[in-house]
Amino acid sequence: MGDKITSPLVDQSMRLAADHVASVISHQGRQSIYHFSTDISDIVEARNAAQHNVQQLLLLQEMASVSYWSVELVMNTIHWSREVYRIHAIDQALPEPSLEDAIKLYHPDDIKDVEDA
């Protein structure tokens, strides 16, 4: 139950559906079975397009040797791109460093500017 299936529509195109089946017993003891489907084709298509775009972006970053990192200020955590790991010769399998440890990787003359940013 709840499995994704393909089902032909009236126009004979193939769409993806999430099927749901529920069995309900009423207060009078009668059992009813309900089935409904949700067309998830657009969601799957959007997810696939987003994954493709991410792969393209990663490839372009690698080709151009461009990197980025971001900071989540509330949680005081960072996210590094693959290229940042490569620049600092740090294994991507390791957890991302703390913000404080990441700032220590900057040249000593630049640390104050990074901290103030």
GROMACS elastic network, one bead per residue, 0.5 to 0.9 nm:
[ bonds ]
;  ai    aj funct       b0    kb
    1     4     6  0.89484   500
    1    19     6  0.68588   500
    1    20     6  0.58071   500
    1    21     6  0.60007   500
    1    22     6  0.85293   500
    2    18     6  0.60340   500
    2    21     6  0.70109   500
    2    37     6  0.89349   500
    3    17     6  0.83598   500
    3    18     6  0.59649   500
    3    19     6  0.58702   500
    3    20     6  0.75573   500
    4    16     6  0.67114   500
    4    17     6  0.55088   500
    4    19     6  0.62801   500
    4    40     6  0.88007   500
    5    15     6  0.84883   500
    5    16     6  0.59009   500
    5    17     6  0.54736   500
    5    18     6  0.65634   500
    5    19     6  0.73501   500
    6    14     6  0.62772   500
    6    15     6  0.56454   500
    6    17     6  0.60091   500
    6    18     6  0.87780   500
    7    13     6  0.85636   500
    7    14     6  0.60385   500
    7    15     6  0.59674   500
    7    16     6  0.66769   500
    7    17     6  0.69758   500
    8    11     6  0.78027   500
    8    12     6  0.53658   500
    8    13     6  0.58432   500
    8    15     6  0.65190   500
    8    16     6  0.89565   500
    9    12     6  0.51769   500
    9    13     6  0.59254   500
    9    14     6  0.67124   500
    9    15     6  0.72028   500
   10    13     6  0.76251   500
   11    14     6  0.88135   500
   14    41     6  0.88566   500
   15    39     6  0.69712   500
   15    40     6  0.76787   500
   15    41     6  0.55016   500
   15    42     6  0.88122   500
   16    38     6  0.84346   500
   16    39     6  0.59383   500
   16    40     6  0.55493   500
   16    42     6  0.85936   500
   16    44     6  0.79856   500
   17    37     6  0.59838   500
   17    38     6  0.53687   500
   17    40     6  0.54286   500
   17    41     6  0.69588   500
   18    36     6  0.84664   500
   18    37     6  0.55361   500
   18    38     6  0.51971   500
   18    39     6  0.65386   500
   18    40     6  0.65865   500
   19    35     6  0.72729   500
   19    36     6  0.59646   500
   19    38     6  0.65264   500
   19    39     6  0.88718   500
   20    34     6  0.81057   500
   20    35     6  0.56902   500
   20    36     6  0.54459   500
   20    37     6  0.61553   500
   20    38     6  0.83242   500
   21    33     6  0.70316   500
   21    34     6  0.56131   500
   21    36     6  0.66381   500
   21    37     6  0.87841   500
   22    32     6  0.82726   500
   22    33     6  0.56892   500
   22    34     6  0.51569   500
   22    35     6  0.64900   500
   22    36     6  0.88718   500
   23    31     6  0.68210   500
   23    32     6  0.57790   500
   23    34     6  0.63266   500
   23    35     6  0.88759   500
   24    30     6  0.81692   500
   24    31     6  0.55964   500
   24    32     6  0.52117   500
   24    33     6  0.62069   500
   24    34     6  0.77814   500
   25    28     6  0.77901   500
   25    29     6  0.57107   500
   25    30     6  0.53808   500
   25    32     6  0.62463   500
   25    33     6  0.87193   500
   26    29     6  0.52249   500
   26    30     6  0.53158   500
   26    31     6  0.63560   500
   26    32     6  0.77163   500
   27    30     6  0.75023   500
   28    31     6  0.89625   500
   39    42     6  0.77533   500
   39    43     6  0.86204   500
   40    43     6  0.52220   500
   40    44     6  0.62104   500
   40    45     6  0.85762   500
   41    44     6  0.52046   500
   41    45     6  0.60467   500
   41    46     6  0.85581   500
   42    45     6  0.50140   500
   42    46     6  0.60431   500
   42    47     6  0.85098   500
   43    46     6  0.51534   500
   43    47     6  0.61193   500
   43    48     6  0.85808   500
   44    47     6  0.50507   500
   44    48     6  0.60909   500
   44    49     6  0.85623   500
   45    48     6  0.51359   500
   45    49     6  0.61628   500
   45    50     6  0.86133   500
   46    49     6  0.50778   500
   46    50     6  0.61175   500
   46    51     6  0.86010   500
   47    50     6  0.50906   500
   47    51     6  0.61734   500
   47    52     6  0.86036   500
   48    51     6  0.50891   500
   48    52     6  0.61752   500
   48    53     6  0.86359   500
   49    52     6  0.50331   500
   49    53     6  0.61705   500
   49    54     6  0.86551   500
   50    53     6  0.50250   500
   50    54     6  0.61894   500
   50    55     6  0.86627   500
   51    54     6  0.51050   500
   51    55     6  0.62742   500
   51    56     6  0.86790   500
   52    55     6  0.51501   500
   52    56     6  0.62540   500
   52    57     6  0.86654   500
   53    56     6  0.50267   500
   53    57     6  0.61215   500
   53    58     6  0.86086   500
   54    57     6  0.50241   500
   54    58     6  0.61388   500
   54    59     6  0.85784   500
   55    58     6  0.51354   500
   55    59     6  0.61949   500
   55    60     6  0.86474   500
   56    59     6  0.51350   500
   56    60     6  0.61725   500
   56    61     6  0.85940   500
   57    60     6  0.51151   500
   57    61     6  0.60789   500
   57    62     6  0.85511   500
   58    61     6  0.51324   500
   58    62     6  0.61868   500
   58    63     6  0.86354   500
   58    81     6  0.85956   500
   58    82     6  0.80887   500
   59    62     6  0.51554   500
   59    63     6  0.61531   500
   59    64     6  0.86189   500
   60    63     6  0.50362   500
   60    64     6  0.60363   500
   60    65     6  0.82044   500
   60    66     6  0.81328   500
   61    64     6  0.52344   500
   61    65     6  0.56362   500
   61    67     6  0.65618   500
   61    81     6  0.89227   500
   61    82     6  0.87239   500
   61    83     6  0.73503   500
   62    65     6  0.50020   500
   62    66     6  0.66076   500
   62    67     6  0.82064   500
   62    82     6  0.81598   500
   62    83     6  0.66340   500
   63    66     6  0.78918   500
   64    67     6  0.88544   500
   65    83     6  0.66993   500
   65    87     6  0.89880   500
   66    83     6  0.66726   500
   66    84     6  0.84434   500
   67    80     6  0.80885   500
   67    81     6  0.59421   500
   67    82     6  0.73682   500
   67    84     6  0.55068   500
   67    85     6  0.89753   500
   67    87     6  0.85859   500
   68    79     6  0.85526   500
   68    80     6  0.64046   500
   68    81     6  0.55868   500
   68    82     6  0.86472   500
   68    83     6  0.76391   500
   68    84     6  0.67140   500
   69    78     6  0.69211   500
   69    79     6  0.54555   500
   69    81     6  0.59744   500
   69    84     6  0.74007   500
   70    77     6  0.85177   500
   70    78     6  0.55466   500
   70    79     6  0.52738   500
   70    80     6  0.67626   500
   70    81     6  0.88186   500
   71    74     6  0.89375   500
   71    75     6  0.87652   500
   71    76     6  0.69230   500
   71    77     6  0.58259   500
   71    79     6  0.65096   500
   71    99     6  0.77335   500
   72    75     6  0.57373   500
   72    76     6  0.55287   500
   72    77     6  0.52004   500
   72    78     6  0.59964   500
   72    79     6  0.81728   500
   73    77     6  0.68055   500
   73    78     6  0.84586   500
   74    77     6  0.80596   500
   75    78     6  0.88684   500
   76    98     6  0.76861   500
   76    99     6  0.65435   500
   77    96     6  0.83913   500
   77    97     6  0.82149   500
   77    98     6  0.61796   500
   77    99     6  0.59886   500
   78    96     6  0.70194   500
   78    97     6  0.74510   500
   78    98     6  0.68569   500
   78    99     6  0.60699   500
   78   102     6  0.84103   500
   79    96     6  0.67975   500
   79    97     6  0.87868   500
   80    83     6  0.78939   500
   80    84     6  0.59336   500
   80    85     6  0.69788   500
   80    96     6  0.71395   500
   81    84     6  0.54364   500
   81    85     6  0.69145   500
   82    85     6  0.53092   500
   82    86     6  0.64606   500
   82    87     6  0.88622   500
   82    92     6  0.71954   500
   83    87     6  0.60958   500
   83    88     6  0.86348   500
   84    87     6  0.50625   500
   84    88     6  0.62724   500
   84    89     6  0.83775   500
   84    90     6  0.84498   500
   85    88     6  0.53541   500
   85    89     6  0.58783   500
   85    90     6  0.50353   500
   85    91     6  0.65914   500
   85    92     6  0.61518   500
   86    90     6  0.63442   500
   86    91     6  0.78206   500
   86    92     6  0.82938   500
   87    90     6  0.78722   500
   88    91     6  0.89732   500
   88   105     6  0.77883   500
   90    93     6  0.86484   500
   90    94     6  0.77105   500
   91    94     6  0.56971   500
   91    95     6  0.88476   500
   92    95     6  0.74080   500
   92    96     6  0.79604   500
   93    96     6  0.88136   500
   94    97     6  0.84011   500
   96    99     6  0.89407   500
   96   102     6  0.86600   500
   97   100     6  0.79332   500
   97   101     6  0.58329   500
   97   102     6  0.59091   500
   98   101     6  0.51744   500
   98   102     6  0.61518   500
   98   103     6  0.86513   500
   99   102     6  0.50942   500
   99   103     6  0.62124   500
   99   104     6  0.87354   500
  100   103     6  0.52776   500
  100   104     6  0.64704   500
  101   104     6  0.51438   500
  101   105     6  0.69352   500
  102   105     6  0.54182   500
  102   106     6  0.76013   500
  103   106     6  0.56608   500
  103   107     6  0.89162   500
  103   111     6  0.64093   500
  103   114     6  0.71418   500
  103   115     6  0.74922   500
  104   107     6  0.77405   500
  104   108     6  0.77670   500
  104   111     6  0.70998   500
  105   108     6  0.84710   500
  105   111     6  0.85582   500
  106   109     6  0.81024   500
  106   110     6  0.62442   500
  106   111     6  0.58896   500
  106   114     6  0.82879   500
  107   110     6  0.53441   500
  107   111     6  0.64550   500
  108   111     6  0.54060   500
  108   112     6  0.79959   500
  109   112     6  0.71828   500
  109   113     6  0.82642   500
  110   113     6  0.54106   500
  110   114     6  0.63576   500
  110   115     6  0.87831   500
  111   114     6  0.51124   500
  111   115     6  0.61198   500
  111   116     6  0.85836   500
  112   115     6  0.51382   500
  112   116     6  0.61408   500
  112   117     6  0.86651   500
  113   116     6  0.51284   500
  113   117     6  0.61805   500
  114   117     6  0.51989   500
